Amino acid sequence: MQTNQFVPIDKDTVRADTPGLATSTLFMNSAGASLMPRSVVTAMQDYLQLETQVGGYEAERLRADHMAQLYGEAARLINARPNNIAFSYSTTAAYMQALSAIPFRSGDVVLTTTNDYISNQLAFLSLQQRLGIRLIRIHDLDNGDLDLMHLEQLIQQHRPVLVAITHIPTNSGLVQPAEAIGAICSRYDCWYLLDAAQSVGQLPLDVDRIQADFLVATGRKFLRGPRNTGFLYVSDNVLDTGLTPLFIDRQGADWTGSDTFAIRVDARRFEPQEKSLSVVGLVEAVRYANQLGIEAIGQANQGLMHRLRTGLGQIDGLDLTDWGSVQSNILTFHSTRQSLATLEAALRQGGVLFTVQHKQGAIIDFTRKGIDWIIRLSPHYFNTEAEIDAVVALIDQAMTGRSV
């Protein structure tokens, strides 16, 4: 078995490339919206300056070659081909385009998990109310891992049209077994949709190994790109079958006659026409990740998260709420000993940037864990061990009342 070779990340260089780290804050929110590298910011500033001089249409024409680099860079990141990549305004926008391409009928079954992202769950519930599909959730094992035997049993019993998985939930560090799920879906010939919003840019992904028919990603999280950006991967099987989004923008098809149209042969049939400076920002963000190497990024992240989980795990009264045998760069915690208000205030006073999530965003998961809130920390490869230790000390102080 061949071992991947990579150059470890030069942390001094990436920190110098990150203007947001010049402040005194402790940034722990890459699962929300990460800090952009200087090259991303510069590309968008240059584009905006050009647009102020020549207008939006001409700026897009002059920067068309730059914007077109997105397809090759995104393909390189996930081991795809450029023809299988489409730009999107967000993960959710890409997700809805993918769902709209599947011709659901009343009684069709969709399988998902108890950890799926709230917007995805709402979409399924809407489809259930409007079109009469059946939504069935796969069981979890006692440790939080997805029950793959139950998944296969459900597929055999119900012959679902779609299996839809969130690779890493927004409310937990759990990593779902995307490749094992893909192998099962491939055996039974059902569509497989993977929400990779929290995994793209954080850890290595290979669409050949995952075997997803659709994979959606966002720019603003671990890819360190701008908001209102993302991309959609669609498989050759999707393209060859002729699946097309229900609402096609002019980018996706040619109007061939008064009552006819012809769809594009590539993934850009799913793409919106309207683009702007955010696209060049996404290009540079994906390029930056590719230049560092996703294996090197993943390795650096593992070290940081091991230190954070170990440190917080030693604090009495603090409950780490991430389940599963494989965990990511998202750490969530809760406490019955100390209030959310006290912990939140202590972290904000200490300059920590983080996210609070409440039960309505993850009703099933929070109900079974018996909690109604979590604090989420999500460092990235540009963070240092000293920053991790400072965050642990702040939380320990808030829990015990001792000074740092």
Secondary structure, 3 states (H helix, E strand, C coil): CCCCCCCCCCHHHHHHCCHHHHCCCEECECCCCCCCCHHHHHHHHHHHHHHHHHCHHHHHHHCHHHHHHHHHHHHHHHCCCHHHEEEECCHHHHHHHHHHHCCCCCCCEEEECCCCCHHHHHHHHHHHHHHCCEEEECCECCCCCECHHHHHHHHHHHCCCEEEEECCCCCCCECCCHHHHHHHHHHHCCEEEEECCCCCCCCCCCHHHHCCCEEEEECCCCCCCCCCCEEEEECHHHHHHCCCCCCCCCCCEEEEECCEEEECCCHHHHCCCCCCHHHHHHHHHHHHHHHHCHHHHHHHHHHHHHHHHHHHHCCCCCEECCCCCCECCCEEEECCCCCHHHHHHHHHHCCEECEEEEHHHCHHHHHHHCCCEEEEEECCCCCCHHHHHHHHHHHHHHHHCCCC
